[in-house]
Amino acid sequence: MKARVHVMLKNGVLDPQGEAVRHALGSLGFDGVGGVRQGKIIELDLADGTTEDTVKEMCEKLLANTVIESYQIEMA
């Protein structure tokens, strides 16, 4: 069983990496980019029967800083 966790900074939280990417794209001639938000994807190989609630607990305790980040879980 697999789970994929998408972690992104919450709206309103400054994203310096995203801003650096936006600036670099502009420097390369891609002028149409108004903003960039950078996040991460975490893929987990889980034992059969692992619940989404367990993955949520993983996110709350370790995988995401819930003060400044939001996350979304995909179970497969």
C-alpha positions in Angstrom: 0.0 0.0 0.0 1.3 3.5 -0.8 0.4 7.0 0.4 1.5 10.2 -1.2 1.6 13.4 1.0 1.6 16.8 -0.6 3.0 19.5 1.7 2.7 23.2 0.9 3.2 26.4 2.8 -0.1 27.9 3.9 -1.4 30.9 2.0 0.0 34.1 3.5 3.3 32.4 4.5 6.4 33.9 2.8 7.9 31.4 0.4 11.5 32.5 -0.3 12.3 29.4 -2.4 9.3 30.0 -4.6 10.3 33.6 -5.0 13.8 32.7 -5.9 12.4 30.3 -8.6 10.1 33.0 -9.9 13.0 35.4 -10.1 15.2 32.9 -11.9 12.5 32.1 -14.4 12.2 35.8 -15.1 15.9 36.0 -15.6 15.7 33.2 -18.2 13.1 35.1 -20.2 9.9 33.5 -18.7 8.2 36.8 -17.9 4.7 35.5 -17.6 5.2 33.9 -14.2 3.5 36.0 -11.5 4.2 33.7 -8.6 5.6 30.4 -7.5 4.9 28.3 -4.5 7.3 25.4 -3.8 6.3 22.4 -1.8 7.3 18.8 -1.3 5.8 15.3 -2.0 6.5 12.5 0.3 5.8 8.9 -0.8 5.3 6.3 1.8 5.4 2.5 1.3 3.0 1.2 4.0 2.0 -2.1 5.4 -1.4 -3.4 4.2 -4.2 -2.1 6.5 -2.5 1.2 7.4 -5.2 3.7 7.6 -5.4 7.3 6.4 -5.8 8.3 10.1 -2.4 6.8 10.8 -0.8 8.8 7.9 -2.5 11.9 9.2 -0.9 11.3 12.6 2.5 10.9 10.8 1.9 14.3 9.1 0.8 16.0 12.4 3.8 14.7 14.3 6.6 14.8 11.7 6.0 15.2 8.0 4.5 18.7 8.1 4.9 21.7 10.2 1.2 22.4 10.7 1.8 25.9 12.0 3.0 27.1 8.5 2.3 24.1 6.2 -0.8 22.4 5.0 -0.9 18.8 3.7 -3.0 16.6 1.5 -3.0 12.8 1.6 -3.6 10.4 -1.3 -3.9 6.7 -0.4 -3.4 4.1 -3.2 
